[in-house]
C-alpha cells in the first residue's frame, strides 16, 4: 500500500512555489496547508532546474514583443523553493495566512503536464533566440550598409528598400511564432493552476462554487 501511494504522488502532485527570505520549515508548511505529506525542494540544494523552469514560465508569460522585434522581458522572480505535496489536497487559505507574499502561486501537475511544460519552454526559448539573432543581423547589416554607402558602393535607395522588404516579410513570422508560443504557455498555466481542496470536494459532488470560495482558490 505504501509503495502504491508513493507511486501516485510521483505521477501527480501539487507544486507550491516559494519566494522566501527565511527558509520555511517542512512541518510548519505541512500544517499551514493542512497536508499530511510533502517535500520541500530548495534551489540552494541542487534543485535549480525545477525553480528555473517556473521562473522561465513567469518571464515568458509576462514578456511583450512589438512588430519591430523589440522584446521586453520582466525580471525573473525569486522562486527559490518548491513545496511538493499530494495532488489537489492543500488548503490555500492557511498557507497564504502564514506565508503571505512568500508564496508565488502553485500548480497541480500530472506527469504529462511536466513533460509538456518542459517542451513548451524549450520551444519558446528557441523562438526568443531567433528573435535575438534577427536583432543582431539587423544591427550588423545596418552598419555594413552604412559603410558601403559611404564608399558609394551601393545604390542608397535600393539598399534601404531591400532591407525594409526583408523585415516586412520576416519579422511578422517571428512575432506570430512568439505569440503562439506564449498562448500555449498561458493555456498550460490556466489549466494547471492549483485548486483548493474545498473546490475539489465541491466539484466532486457537483455543487456550484460560490464567490467566496472562488476568491480563496485564486
C-alpha positions, 0 to 999 in steps of 0.5 A: 500500500505504501509503495502504491501511494508513493507511486501516485504522488510521483505521477501527480502532485501539487507544486507550491512555489516559494519566494522566501527570505527565511527558509520555511520549515517542512512541518510548519508548511505541512500544517499551514496547508493542512497536508499530511505529506510533502517535500520541500525542494530548495534551489540552494540544494541542487534543485535549480532546474525545477525553480528555473523552469517556473521562473522561465514560465513567469518571464515568458508569460509576462514578456511583450514583443512589438512588430519591430522585434523589440522584446521586453522581458520582466525580471525573473522572480525569486522562486527559490523553493518548491513545496511538493505535496499530494495532488489537489489536497492543500488548503490555500487559505492557511498557507497564504495566512502564514506565508503571505507574499512568500508564496508565488502561486502553485500548480497541480501537475500530472506527469504529462503536464511536466513533460509538456511544460518542459517542451513548451519552454524549450520551444519558446526559448528557441523562438526568443533566440531567433528573435535575438539573432534577427536583432543582431543581423539587423544591427550588423547589416545596418552598419555594413550598409552604412559603410558601403554607402559611404564608399558609394558602393551601393545604390542608397535607395535600393539598399534601404528598400531591400532591407525594409522588404526583408523585415516586412516579410520576416519579422511578422513570422517571428512575432506570430511564432512568439505569440503562439508560443506564449498562448500555449504557455498561458493555456498550460498555466490556466489549466494547471493552476492549483485548486483548493481542496474545498473546490475539489470536494465541491466539484466532486459532488457537483455543487456550484462554487460560490464567490467566496470560495472562488476568491480563496482558490485564486 
